Amino acid sequence: MTSSVSEQQLVEYLIKNGYPTELIELMPYAIKLSSYNEGATFQSVEYLTEGGIHGDEPGLLAYIPNYSAWFMVENVSAPSGYTRKRITYSWAWLFAPSLWTLTDHIAIKWNDPAWYVVGTPARMYRAQSFSTHYREYLNTTSSACNQWENQLVSFPHDLVGSFVCQHCGNVYGATDHNGWVQLTLEKQGSATTPFQVYGKYFYQSIPWFGNVKFEGFGLEVSISPASVFHESTGFSTVVYP
C-alpha cells in the first residue's frame, strides 16, 4: 500500500481506469489514494445537487443550504470465485453548522446477493474555517436494524454511520465542510444477478416551537426545542456484475 503519491499520479491513474474528469475533480485526495492503492476501476456514479435539505418545522436550523453529493461504484480486486464492488457516498455543504453540536447520519442499504466485507467500512468528516478545523476519522459498524429502517427501502442489509457535526468559527467563514462514507460489497462470482444499493443522508436539527401571550402588561414567551431528522433525496443504484 502506498501512502505518498502525488496528485498528478493519482489523476493519471484515475483517467486511465475510466473515471470521468468531473468526478476526479470532486474526489478528495484520500479517496483518490484509496482507489489507487486498491487498483480500483470505475463503474458508475450519480450526482445530486439540491437547494437544501428542508424540514417542515419553523426555526433557522431546519435545513442544510446548498447540499450536494455523489454516489460512486468501483470495481476492486476480490478472492478467486468472488466479485467486489466498493461504494462511496461523498457529500459537501456550503456552510458549516450554526450553533449546536449535533449528530448526523448517513445510511447505505443493499439487497441480496451481496454482503459487506468486514473491515472495509470507513468514513471521514471535515469542517474547516479560516482559523479552525475539525477532522473525524472513524469506522462504522454494521447494523441489522435501525430507527430509519422504514424511511429507507426494504433491503435486508444496511450500514449506518453517524458523525458529530462541528461548528468551526463563523458559519459564513467556513471554507470546507464535507465528508464521505465508504464500504466494499462482495458476492459470489457465479451470481450474475445485479443487486441494488441505496444511500441517504439524515440531518439532525433543533427547530423551535413556541407561543407569545400578552396578559395585561405582562409578556409570556414559551419556546420548546426538539431534535428532529430531515432526509436528503436518496441515491438508488443498480450494481451489475
N, C-alpha and C positions, 0 to 999 in steps of 0.2 A: 504494500500500500504506500502510495506517495503522498507526503504531507505538504510539499512545497513545489508547486507548479505555477508557472507564470500564467497570467490571464490570457495572453495571446496563444499559448499552447493549448489551453482548455477550449478556447473558441475554435481553434483549428480542428481539434478533435471532434467537437460537437457538430460542426458543419459537415465534416467528413462522414459522420454517422447519422445524418438525416434530420438534425434539429433545425427548426425554422429560425431564421435570423431574428425575427421579432420576439421569439421565446427566449433565445440566448440572451438578448438584451435585458430581459426581466429576471433571469435566473441569478440568485445570489452566488457568490464565489463558492460557498460551502456546498451547494447543490451541484454546481459545475464540477467541482473536485470529486464529489462522491460519484457522479456519473463516470468520470474519467477513471477513477480507481476501480470501479466495478466493471469496467468495459461495457457499459450500457449502450444501447442503441435506441433511437427514438421510435415510438409507435403512434401516439396521438396526444392532442392537447385541446382543451376547451378553455375559453376565456369568459370572464364575467366582469362587466363594469356597470355599476348602478349608482344612482344619485345618493344612495344611503340605505342603511338598514333601519327602517322606521317602525316605531311602535304606535299603538293607538292611544296610549296614556298621555296625559299632559306632562309638562316638565321639559327641561332642557337636555336631559340625559337619556332620552328615549330613542336615540338613533345614532348611527355612525354616518357622518357625512363623507362622501367620496370613497366608498369602499370598492375595491377591485380585487380580483382573484384569478388564478388559473389552476387547472387540474390536469396533470400530465401522467401518461402511462409510458413506461420504458421497458424494454426487454433487457434482462440481466441473466448472467450465467446461472445454470442450475445443475444439480447432480444428474447423472445418467437416468433417463426414463421420466424426467420431470421438466416442466417449464416454469419459469418465474417471471412475474411482472411487478415492477416497482411503481407505486402510486405516490404522487406528490401533490399536496394541496398547499398552495402558496397564496398569501393574502397581503394586502397593504392598505393602510389608511392615510389620508392626507393630514389628519390631525391626531394628536395624542388624546388619551382620556382626560376628562376635565378635573374633577375634584376628588373622587373616591378611588380607592384601590380595590378593584373587583376581579372576579374570576370568570373569564370567558371560556368557551368550549368549542372544539372542532370535532365533528363526528364523521367517521368513514365507515360505510357498511358495504357488505358484498354477499353474494349468494354462492351456492354450490356450483361447480365442484371445487372451488378454490378455498384455501386456508392460508392464514398468515404465517410467515416464517418467524419463529421465536428469536428474539434478539434484534430484529431489524427495525422495529418502530423507533423513530426518533423525531424530535422537533426542536425548533428554535424560535424564540420570541425576542424581538429587539425594539427598544424605544430609545430615541436619542434626540436631544435638543442641542442648541449651540453650546451649552455649558455642562450638561449632564448626560449620562447614558445608562442604560439598564439592559442587561442580557440575561436570558434564562435558557439554559440547555438542560433538558430533562427527557427522560424516557417515558413513554406512555405505557399503559398496561391494557391487556385485553379484557373486555367486559362482555358478558353474555346477555346482560340486561341493564338498561339504564332508564332514567326518567324521561328521556327524549325519544324513547322507542316508538311511541305512537305518532310522533311528529315526523319521523323519517319514513322508511318504507319497510315492508315486512320481509326483510332479509334475515337469515339465520345467524349472521356473524357481524360483529361490529367492534370498532375500537374508538374510544372517546378520549381525547387529550384535552386537559384543562391547563390553563396558564394564568398567571396573575397579570392583569393589565396595570401598568405602572405609569404614573404621571411624572413626566420629566420636564420640569420647568414650565414656562408659559405655553399654553396649548397651541398658540399660533406660532411659537418658535420651534415647534417640533420639526426636525429635518429628516427624521427617519422613524417609521413606526410600522413594523411588518413582522411576519413570521411564516413558518411553514411546518407541516407535519408530513411524515413520510413513512411508508411501510412496504414490505415486499410480500406479495401473494404467490402461492405455489399451487400447482395442480399436476396430476399425473399426465405425462406426455401423450398417453394414448387417448385422453379425454379431449375430443375435438369440439365439444360444445362450448360456445362462448359463455362468459359469465358477466354479471353487471356489477358495477361499483358506483356507490352514491356518496356524495360528500356535502356537508352543510356546516355553516358557521353559526354559533349561538352567542349573541352579545348580551351581557348582563347589564341592566341599567337600574337606576333608582329614581323612578318618576315620583312626583309628589301629588298627593290628593289633599284637598282642604276646603275650608269654607271660612267666610268672614261674616260676623254678626255684629250689628250695632244695637246696643241696649242702653237707651238714654244717651249719656255722653261717653259711654264705655265702648271699647272695641275689643272683640274677642276673635282671635285668629287660631284656627286649628289646622295643622299640617300633619299628614300621616304618610311617611315614606314607606315604600315597599320595594322589594327586589323582584324583578321580572326578567325574562329572557325574550329576545327578539331573534328571528331567524333571517338569514340571508336566503337568496334564491339558491336552490340546491343544484349541484352538478349530478348528472347521471350519464355514465359512460359504459358502453358495451365493450368488453375486452375480448378480442379474438385471439386464437392460438397463434 
